[in-house]
Amino acid sequence: MDFTDTKDEAAFRSAARAWLAKNAEPKRGAFETWDARYGDEALPRAKDYQRRKAEAGFAGITWPKEYGGRGGTAIEQVIWSQEELEYIAPRGYFEIGLGMIMPTLFAYATEEQKRRYPPKALRGDEIWCQLFSEPAAGSDLAGLRTRAVKDGSDWVINGQKIWTSGAHRADYGVVVTRSDPNAAKHKGLTYFFLDMKSPGIEIRRIKQISGASNFNEVYFTDVRIPDSQRLGAVGGGWGVAITTLMNERLTSGELRGPDWDELLGIARSTELEDGPALADAGVRERLADWYVKRQGLRWTRFRVMTALSRGETPGPENSIGKLVAAAQAQDMAAFAMDLMDMGGMVSDPELAPMRAAFQDAVLSSPGSRIAAGTDEILKNIIAERVLGLPADVRVDKDVAFKDLPASKR
Amino acid sequence: MNFDFSDDQKVLRDQARKFLGQHAAPARVRKVLEGDAPYDVELWRGMAEQGWPGTAIPESYGGAGFGYLELCVIAEELGRSLAPTPFASSIYLAAEALLLAGSDAQKKAWLPKLAMGETIGCFAFAEGPGTPTAKSIATRARDGRISGTKMPVPDGDVADLAVVVARTSEGAGDDALSLFLVDLRANGVTRTSVKTVDPTRSHGRVVFDGAPAEPLGATGAGAALVRKLLDRAAVLVAFEQVGGAQAALDMAREYAMGRFAFGRPIASFQAIKHKLVDMYVALELARSNAYYGAWALSTNAAELPVAAAAARVSATEAFWLAAKENIQTHGGMGFTWEFDCHLYYRRAKLLALQLGSARRWKHELMARLTKAA
């Protein structure tokens, strides 16, 4: 039992460090983001960074070489992520395309398409988005209603998608549609990729409770997609969507925002009725609880890395990460505000401790408990795939989709 | 990165699981629960024949000279099986105290016998309800004699040798305490069994009345040695707790799969699924924290005090959650004497207290974390 890199891993890590030292900017504060630093310049600078990263062979580390990748190992990808985390790097621009959509193309696209799209995505020349969720299809994704109707060699798409990250800056997207409402729910779906500049697409930004806009609504009105851009069989879209989502779980990294160390900082610097918050027994117990869970997650990731390092597929232990971390981030943020007492209400970054990182986190953390699987869906997944418990009784299995009851709106 | 047990260690784990499956099945544990014997003598002998007590004791003192990772592997299996033996007292505490603080002569005198399982050791610390500290401990040692009452002492009623925490000076400072070795078969020692929440592990009340006591380590070093000793034992007991939590989760899962209500297995209801997932999540966090503790223990790392406290807190909470929710998953049958749920429930609470409560360890953890910064 040890924490040292193998010889190959150490060599890769030192190459990664050398490149980052030359090509990336150190963070000025723990929570400084790419977007905050570069403002209006953020997108062109992100693309420039991505191009240089790809040229150096640090983008698409696990991709096959013939499509522009490095042909490396999963453990190298983890090592790269660890090292890049020390620097300010663009996040949220390329992950969905590179981490989720391109692996789907590798599995379902034609050879010609695989040579055309992934290399450009890798260099940041083209950004991709994932058009899955709908107003009536979130956790129950297969309940989606966006219609695809065949017309000659094209398909005509009508409907609405929601929660589409980065649609406003995307060049391409993948979309799951309902091609056959007479088939059972999971059997009438078809999956395509499309040009996001196609006529009939309208994108509206969604403003979140935090005030930020990371997501969009995307409306489709008679949008035409050539049949050559279908991935998988007609009616086989569910299987393709699962391929994309399986990769999501590998992509979802650590949550950003204030963590235990920052909470400790607040406890040190905040005065309560009997002195510093850190001297209070109740505060110390709660800090201890969260420390133990945070460390538990950290060492769990090392167990996952060990499996990757051996070339094995990581076990189910990885699945607990987001479930625990997202809820804990919310609880810690709310507690940090409690420590500030009445002053905790203030969210002006010029006035609040740590530039209002905890006030921001209270408003952003509910989203972390929903994105990439709600707490409840993640628990169902762990229950069924890890503990092997039976799936829930389904009332929607052998019924034509059009005959299923729907929410009243 | 190699944050896992080795293949050899996994072979040892499989052997231990197989042995305990045969010799420490629930029916055997129940014999101790319901009978008069304080522990399973036959099982203890069998464990000694396997060489388990000597796992981490150096060969020069009659042990097998493996290491702490191997001992952690065995501890997890002992926890899973609820093996009713004095292993923890004798090995994690008495033998460890000798290794930490004993003179060469003391180690030579006692470790080979502990390694063979011929001698049973124990650790006498608590003096009734409340946290034992330099302020509260009344047991007094002077001029080679010790007097006072220790209660409860895990395996104190069956052990031959005790490591005793006693006062060597007045005052409430840490330097008022020292460790002593006391032969429990000597004159001046009176022992009675004490009933505890978990009768599958034996406990005693030990009264010293001028019994001969030999200093273990420097005079006044007692409090510091106790902290070190408890850190080492905490990692090992954390593995027992992880093993116990896994067994309780497995039991709940199996019952929920086979129990039908409202026309379907109760394991298909989300209320039950999510309960079992909560148990699993706590268990995996505890397992990972225990692994880190094992690494720190086996390498004697500077991180051991923090790692041990985190492992202790995490494992205590995981086992408690698994044991109590296992009963709830079973419904009414879960709180019958006949079903085995209470064996895990009792053990979970016992282990949660045996090296000090989670509340105390959380405060230790914070003291260590904030001192280091």
HADDOCK unambig.tbl for C-alpha pairs under 7 A between the chains (distance, minus, plus):
assign (segid A and resid 1 and name CA) (segid B and resid 2 and name CA) 5.43 0.50 0.50
assign (segid A and resid 1 and name CA) (segid B and resid 3 and name CA) 5.10 0.50 0.50
assign (segid A and resid 1 and name CA) (segid B and resid 4 and name CA) 5.60 0.50 0.50
assign (segid A and resid 1 and name CA) (segid B and resid 5 and name CA) 6.12 0.50 0.50
assign (segid A and resid 1 and name CA) (segid B and resid 295 and name CA) 6.38 0.50 0.50
assign (segid A and resid 2 and name CA) (segid B and resid 1 and name CA) 6.41 0.50 0.50
assign (segid A and resid 2 and name CA) (segid B and resid 2 and name CA) 5.27 0.50 0.50
assign (segid A and resid 2 and name CA) (segid B and resid 3 and name CA) 5.75 0.50 0.50
assign (segid A and resid 3 and name CA) (segid B and resid 1 and name CA) 4.74 0.50 0.50
assign (segid A and resid 3 and name CA) (segid B and resid 2 and name CA) 5.96 0.50 0.50
assign (segid A and resid 3 and name CA) (segid B and resid 3 and name CA) 6.37 0.50 0.50
assign (segid A and resid 4 and name CA) (segid B and resid 1 and name CA) 5.13 0.50 0.50
assign (segid A and resid 5 and name CA) (segid B and resid 1 and name CA) 5.09 0.50 0.50
assign (segid A and resid 6 and name CA) (segid B and resid 1 and name CA) 6.83 0.50 0.50
assign (segid A and resid 284 and name CA) (segid B and resid 363 and name CA) 6.81 0.50 0.50
assign (segid A and resid 284 and name CA) (segid B and resid 366 and name CA) 6.43 0.50 0.50
assign (segid A and resid 285 and name CA) (segid B and resid 362 and name CA) 5.94 0.50 0.50
assign (segid A and resid 285 and name CA) (segid B and resid 363 and name CA) 6.65 0.50 0.50
assign (segid A and resid 288 and name CA) (segid B and resid 362 and name CA) 5.50 0.50 0.50
assign (segid A and resid 288 and name CA) (segid B and resid 365 and name CA) 6.76 0.50 0.50
assign (segid A and resid 288 and name CA) (segid B and resid 366 and name CA) 6.20 0.50 0.50
assign (segid A and resid 292 and name CA) (segid B and resid 310 and name CA) 5.35 0.50 0.50
assign (segid A and resid 292 and name CA) (segid B and resid 314 and name CA) 6.33 0.50 0.50
assign (segid A and resid 293 and name CA) (segid B and resid 285 and name CA) 6.52 0.50 0.50
assign (segid A and resid 295 and name CA) (segid B and resid 289 and name CA) 6.79 0.50 0.50
assign (segid A and resid 296 and name CA) (segid B and resid 285 and name CA) 4.39 0.50 0.50
assign (segid A and resid 296 and name CA) (segid B and resid 286 and name CA) 6.50 0.50 0.50
assign (segid A and resid 296 and name CA) (segid B and resid 288 and name CA) 5.42 0.50 0.50
assign (segid A and resid 296 and name CA) (segid B and resid 289 and name CA) 5.11 0.50 0.50
assign (segid A and resid 297 and name CA) (segid B and resid 285 and name CA) 6.28 0.50 0.50
assign (segid A and resid 299 and name CA) (segid B and resid 288 and name CA) 5.24 0.50 0.50
assign (segid A and resid 299 and name CA) (segid B and resid 289 and name CA) 6.53 0.50 0.50
assign (segid A and resid 299 and name CA) (segid B and resid 292 and name CA) 6.84 0.50 0.50
assign (segid A and resid 300 and name CA) (segid B and resid 285 and name CA) 7.00 0.50 0.50
assign (segid A and resid 300 and name CA) (segid B and resid 288 and name CA) 5.33 0.50 0.50
assign (segid A and resid 302 and name CA) (segid B and resid 3 and name CA) 6.26 0.50 0.50
assign (segid A and resid 303 and name CA) (segid B and resid 3 and name CA) 5.61 0.50 0.50
assign (segid A and resid 303 and name CA) (segid B and resid 4 and name CA) 6.72 0.50 0.50
assign (segid A and resid 305 and name CA) (segid B and resid 1 and name CA) 6.85 0.50 0.50
assign (segid A and resid 306 and name CA) (segid B and resid 1 and name CA) 5.43 0.50 0.50
assign (segid A and resid 306 and name CA) (segid B and resid 2 and name CA) 5.19 0.50 0.50
assign (segid A and resid 306 and name CA) (segid B and resid 3 and name CA) 5.77 0.50 0.50
assign (segid A and resid 309 and name CA) (segid B and resid 1 and name CA) 6.61 0.50 0.50
assign (segid A and resid 317 and name CA) (segid B and resid 284 and name CA) 6.78 0.50 0.50
assign (segid A and resid 320 and name CA) (segid B and resid 281 and name CA) 6.31 0.50 0.50
assign (segid A and resid 379 and name CA) (segid B and resid 274 and name CA) 5.87 0.50 0.50
assign (segid A and resid 379 and name CA) (segid B and resid 277 and name CA) 6.15 0.50 0.50
assign (segid A and resid 380 and name CA) (segid B and resid 273 and name CA) 7.00 0.50 0.50
assign (segid A and resid 382 and name CA) (segid B and resid 277 and name CA) 6.64 0.50 0.50
assign (segid A and resid 383 and name CA) (segid B and resid 273 and name CA) 5.68 0.50 0.50
assign (segid A and resid 383 and name CA) (segid B and resid 277 and name CA) 5.93 0.50 0.50
assign (segid A and resid 389 and name CA) (segid B and resid 267 and name CA) 5.92 0.50 0.50
assign (segid A and resid 389 and name CA) (segid B and resid 268 and name CA) 6.55 0.50 0.50
assign (segid A and resid 390 and name CA) (segid B and resid 267 and name CA) 6.46 0.50 0.50
assign (segid A and resid 390 and name CA) (segid B and resid 268 and name CA) 5.09 0.50 0.50
assign (segid A and resid 391 and name CA) (segid B and resid 268 and name CA) 5.97 0.50 0.50
assign (segid A and resid 392 and name CA) (segid B and resid 268 and name CA) 5.30 0.50 0.50
assign (segid A and resid 392 and name CA) (segid B and resid 269 and name CA) 6.65 0.50 0.50
